[in-house]
Amino acid sequence: MKKHYLFILLLFVFTSVSYSQMFGNEPTERERTYDVEHIKIEVKLDLKNKTLDGIVTTEIRSAADDFRSFKVDAVGMNVKSVKECLYNHTDNPELAETYEDIPFEYDKKEITVNLEHKVAKNFPFKYRVEYSITDPEKGLYFIAPDSIFPNKRYEVWTQGEGEDNRYWFPCYDYPNDKATTEVIITTDVAYQTLSNGELIMIIENPDGTRTWHWSLSKPHSSYLVMLAVGNYDVVEDGWKDVPIFSYGPPGELENIKRCYGETDDIIKFFSEYSNYKYPWGRFSQVAVQDFIYGGMENTGAVVLFDGSVYDDRVPPDYNATGLVAHELAHMWWGDVVTCKNWNEIWLNEGFATYFEALYKEYSLGKDEFDYSILKKSDEVLEVDSIKRMPIYTRHGLTTNTYSKGALVLNMLRHQMGDEMFKKALNNYITKYEYQNVVTKNLLDEVNGIFNNNPEFDRKPVDFSYFFEEWIYKAGQPEFKGNYRFNYSTNELSLNILQIQNPKESSVFQTPVEVELVTEKSKKKYTIRTTTVRGISNEYKLDGKLLNVNFNPGNSVLCKAYVTKPKEMWLYQLEKSENAIDRIMAARGLKDFINDYDVIDRLSWYMRNDKFWGVRNEIPAVFTQLTDFDVPLMLMTDFDDEQDPRVKRSMLTAIGSYFVNNPDYKNRDTVIGLIMSRIKGNKSYYITADGIIALSKIADKDKLYDLVAPFINENSHNEIIRRSVIEALIESKDSRAVDIYKEYAIRGSTSRLRSYAIAGLEDFVDDATVIDVLNKKLSDRSRGIRSRVVDILSRAPSASSKPYLEELLKRTNDDDLSIKIKELLSKIEKSL
């Protein structure tokens, strides 16, 4: 993908800053000196002035002997008092508790509470913190109209994962503890509210405010506590006795119904698959403005980005069902059982990613499921080639956390079989419900189910090896294979060895299958290659060999280099009932891509395969052709293809072809064809991918005139404007600076602003660019703020000094503070 891929990596800098700052600095797990049992959060919110006044009452028990002091996470607050609860002997419940001040210290990051006397282990203690905050840096996000975005609605929402809830309420802010919660919200009568659990009551207050009392009676970790306040259209639904409430932007009722319409079916499927009914009472989901991620699995009350509600021009390029399924899966995997420390976060995210795929299998069929697994494999292998690391790591959220975690579960399911896999998951969630978990807990249940089944008479299997090589170690197997077939005796010798670097990865014991197809049969055999020397497998077949299919269906995450002739690849493409095997055959045929019969068969399957995923993969194979007019062929098939996702792959392939064939002669013709297809196209995403294709095809000095007019087109999640800016960055055209400056300021999403700021990076010698970057130091996105500091460090300017000093006063982020101080020092030296 070359420069386009490098640009994606550049954008990853913005998101990775956010991810890396989500989690604290503990190397493995935070030591817990007390157990939190209940948290009662009472807040009064002023959305117009962006203020919160709060009282948080917390019930704890000491977890150590001689308990004399404890710490409470609370960042950037105005802490007014800390009081201890005293219990009085009285029949009057209003007088049963009184609160008295106790000594405390506060350094703007932690409250240290000092008790007057030591207490014994397991001693109950109740304390109350009164505090206030104004427009905090993280955790609680006020949205309001302003001169740049006058149409914004007043709204406030929270985002707690990993350790950001400490910015809006004092708490023990780490996942290895669980407590029941109450959230009591007082705000203007004009707004609705949402929080975890059941709505207990609503109180009308004489001052024109309303108080909403939410309560969750089952314990959950503090990062899962949430609130949202604003104006919403609400769709009510349900499954059995589970009420479902979907909140979205006013005026979008029909879109909310369509986009979230499968929620009840997802809850049904997950409850039945796990044999564990949805546990949190009601389920709510709310689409909020300017959310910083795609979604967040707050217990029973999911927050989603507003792009999850969209018009009918968006599917199938984007569909919110996957996002809804992912966050709903967390209600089991992440909320009922929660990772004990951040190294174990795959137990949350890998499970949710896999259950999202399982719902796709249930609702759309096996081909869709298999294709989603294949794309995750591609993603994992690509990222692994850049930076290799294990799933179990302290590096925050990575591709391994999500996609590789899901692939591990899929391989485990494949080895165990569906029924035992389901039973192991049910045992795991039932045994550890409402507790914190580590990978060994899952391993124990897998071993227990697999080895204690009276229906099977077999040697016990310890799956420790499986978790060791896939969770705790990095990489994946790389297989190299060849075969010899004796046509007179029908004997096959298949040689398979692992060739990955043993210093970087394991020698994997995980079995892999090979499918052998003859004129009379099709059989699968299991191979284990437990040494780098490999193994020779001998087979007596019942007829002439037609195909050797190593790792059929992509069941095992791996790289495979198995030499076989063109005829076998063509046989696999034409005869395989499995869509993934047809895709792998198409990929395998790239080594024979200039043969006419290969071009003919691939062209036919690109036009006619019943599964869109196969058609979607073939255009990329054609980019390897050298003696064929690939762009004109693809543009001819473009009009006949009905699925916009396949059309987009054709456009992407055309762009890649030009990178590989810069002397192609019909350049202007292809540009004209693409322009005619993307102007006014119903699919926002076809237009966007067409713009990116043009950036690979057109001469750099002509690109601005081709793509800049598209900057005025509104689209889902700003996909068209993002593509325009990405293309303009490729052009290096100085005329684009004004576009970058405009959308760095008024880009409606943080991602669009990130793209625009990336464009400004090449023009930091322009004082007007520095002025825009200075203003972006107050952007709500902490990833953008951090990136802008990095860019300004390349061009230290005295004009940046007051903006940097103001940000330094406001931030509680240690890493950002260090970078700001270093830049201020550079500026001082340059004066």
Secondary structure, DSSP 4 states (H G I P E B T S, - for coil): -HHHHHHHHHHHHHHHHHHHTTS-S-SS-PPPSEEEEEEEEEEEEETTTTEEEEEEEEEEEESSSSEEEEEEE--S-EEEEEEEEEE---S-GGGSEEEEE--EEE-SSEEEEEEEEEE-TT-EEEEEEEEEEES-SSSEEEE---SS-TTPPPEEEE--TTTTGGGTS-B--SSS--EEEEEEEEEETT-EEEESSEEEEEEE-TTSEEEEEEEEEEEE-GGG--EEEE--EEEEEEETTEEEEEEE-TT-HHHHHHHTTTHHHHHHHHHHHHT----SSSEEEEEETT-SSSEE--TTEEEEEGGGS--TTSTTTS-THHHHHHHHHTTTBTTTEEESSGGGTHHHHHHHHHHHHHHHHHHH-HHHHHHHHHHHHHHHHHHHHH----SS-SS-S-HIIIIIHHHHHHHHHHHH-HHHHHHHHHHHHHHTTTEEE-HHHHHHHHHHHHHS-TT-------THHHHIIIIIS----EEEEEEEEETTTTEEEEEEEE-S-TTTS------EEEEEEESS-EEEEEE---STT-EEEEEE-SS-EEEEEESGGG-S--EEEE---HHHHHHHHHH-SSHHHHHHHHHHGGGGTTSHHHHHHHHHHHHH-SSHHHHHHHHHHHTT-SSS-HHHHHHHHHHH---HHHHHHHHHHHHHHHHH-TT-S-HHHHHHHHHHHHTT-S-HHHHHHHHHHHHHHS-HHHHHHHHGGGGG---GGGHHHHHHHHHHHHHT-GGGHHHHHHHHHH-SSHHHHHHHHHHHGGGTTSHHHHHHHHHGGG-S-HHHHHHHHHHHTTS--GGGHHHHHHHHHH---HHHHHHHHHHHHHHHHH-
